[in-house]
Amino acid sequence: MKSKLQDNLPRKITRNHNSDDIITRLEQRQEKQKQYHDQHVKPLPALQSGQSVSVQNPSTGKWSLATIKEKIFNTPRSYQVDTPTGELRRSRIHLREIPSMPQSSTTTNNPDNSRCSDI
């Protein structure tokens, strides 16, 4: 006995369905899939020109230092980056922000020095 495949792809288009109905069902399935995808996605913050980042090499998976040159405006998530080996175009998913080091203050936070003496 053969079991019928169950998936969301149309296998057989019967003659009593018109193409508008098929397109409508396809759009509904795509919208439902988008909702499931968007439940677990968080937007990545935009990067600024000159910002230091780590860039991932897709073939090796290793991360190296780079600097953002510019955002490519005709694509939603692409950036031009400068690396020691040259310029690359990378998607935002392959770029990670490098946290800036906080500058050390000249005064130390000593609780004894913070008290005012009333002498």
Secondary structure, DSSP 8 states (H G I E B T S, - for coil): -------SS-----TTS-HHHHHHHHHHHHHHHHHHHHTT--------TT-EEEEE-TTT--EEEEEEEEE-TTSSSEEEEEETTEEEEEEGGGEEE--------SS---HHHHS----
